[in-house]
Structure formats: structure tokens, C-alpha cells
């Protein structure tokens, strides 16, 4: 199935001058014989609900607050994923609500370091695929150490 999807995306890309656009993928997926068709929710009500949930997540995570820390001001997201939420649950909490719960605060900080490491791993892989060899190992190692330090204290 994965190979079929890759081939279909490559076909769409080729048919559109070497550029793959989400709108072209959706147009192809609307065809019931497309291997992409079953990957979409074609029920307008449930698809709209999913879209609204994504919009709500973007709104929630777009809010920032400026916090005074020592002698500098830090701009940071106001809401973070609730560390008490289960893997399959949604939920956000105000970052200021975690300042009195060091265990939850450490969990949130560790998750942020993990996200940063994932982004750097992806950047490194993309650069290497393009023939560019960035030396990100030191940065990745430092982030891993910081994550460990935050969770170990």
C-alpha cells in the first residue's frame, strides 16, 4: 500500500510540473479508484469536526505571554500540552499553572527538548539527503544532556 501511495504522489507531482500541492492530492483522492481515497474522511460533518479541532489547537498554541526571568523578558507559549493527559487525550494547561508543580514542569520541559531533538534529526536527514553534511551531533548531544538534567534533578 505504501508503495502505491508513493507512486500516486509521484504521478500527481509529475502531472503538475514537479510540484506536489495539497489541493492536487485532495483532487486526486476524491476519485474512488485513487489509492489515496480511503485515507480521507469524506463525511462532511466528521471532516469539519476534525478541521475545527485542528484550528482550535492552532489557536491555543498560538497564544504567547512575556515572562520576566532574571533581567530579561522571555516570550513563551501560554498553553502547553497537559502533562497529566493520557496519550490518547487532548488537553492544554497554562504554563504558569506548572510553576508550582516541579514534576509536571520537568515533564513539559523534557517534551520540549524531545521535540527540538526530533526537529534537528529531521533537519540533519534532509541536509544529508541534499548532500550537505551539517555537524549537528554536538547540538543533539547537548539537547539530550539538557533533557536528562531536567528530568534527573
N, C-alpha and C positions, 0 to 999 in steps of 0.2 A: 504493500500500500504506500509506504513512504517513497519508494522509487517512482511510483505512478504520480504521486503528488509533485515530486521534484520535476519530473518530465513535463507535467502540465504547467507548472510555474515557468519553466524554461520556454515552453511554447508560447505562453502569454507574453513573456518578456520579448521574445524574438518577433512576435507579431506586432509589437508596439515600439519598434525601433531600439530595442536593447534596454528599455526601461520597464520596470515592474511597478505598477501603481495599484494601490488597494482597490480603487474603483474598477480597474480592469479585472482583478481577481474576483471581485463580487459579481461583475457582469458574467464572467465565465461560470462561476459557481451556481448561478441561477439556473443554468441548464441542468436538467435532471440527469443527463448522462455524464456530467463532469465528475471526476473523482473528488473534486472539492465540494460538491453539493452537500454531502452529508456532514460536512464539517461546520455548517452554518445552521443557525436556528432560524427557520423560515416562518415560525409562528410570530406574527407581528406583535402580539401582546407580550410574550415572554422575551422576545428580542428587545423590545422597547424597555422592559424592566431591567434587563442586563445593561443596556446602554445608560439608563438613568443611574444605575448603581455605579458604573464606571465614572460618570460625570460627578456623582456625589463624592467618590474617592478623590478625584482630581481637585474638587473644591476644598475638601477637608485638608488635603496635603498641601494646598497652595497657600494657606494662611501662615504668615510668619509673625514673629514677635522679636523685638530687640531687647536683649537682656544685658544688663551691666555686669561685667565679670572683671574683677580687679579694677584695672584702669582703662578697660576697653569695652566697647559695645559689640555684642555678637548678635547677628541676625540669624534666627533659627526657626525651623518649622514649629508651629504652635501645637499641632497634634502629631502624635506618633502612634504606631500600632500598639494596641493594648497588650502588654506582655502577659497578662493573665488570660487572654483569649486563647482558646484551643486552636489547633492548626486549621481546622475547617470553619472557624468562626470569624466573623468580621468584628471590628471594633477599634476605636481610637480613643486615646486619653490625652488630656492637655499635658504638655511636657512639665509644666510647673507642678502638676499633681504628683510627679515622681520624685521630687526633691527630698521628700521625707521618707521614701522607701528605697533604700540603697540597693536592695536585691533586684527590684524591678528596674531601677535606673541602670544598673550594671547590665541587665539583660538587654535593655533597649540600646545601650551603647555598643554592646557586643554585636547585636544585629546590624547596627550601622557599619561597624568595621567589616563584618562579613559582606555586606552589600558593596562596600568600597573594594574589597578584595575581588569579588566577582566581576566588578566593572574593570578592574585592572587586568584580570586574567583574560577577559574578552578583548580588551584593547591590545594586549600583548599578542594574542592569537591572530587578531586582524592584521596587526602590523607585520607579524611573521609571514602571514599568507600573502602579503603585498611585497615581501622581500625586504622589509625593514626590520632590523633586529634591535628593538629597544631593550635596554638593560633595566627591567623592572623588578628583577628578583630581589634587590635590596629593599625596594619600596614595599613589595609584598611581604618580605620577611619582617620589616618594621611594623607593618599593619598587624601581622599575626602576633607579634610580641605585644603590641598595644592591646589587642583583644584579650590575650592571655592575662596581661597585667590587670586589666579592668575586671575580669571575671575572677581572678585569683585573690584579689585584695579583700 
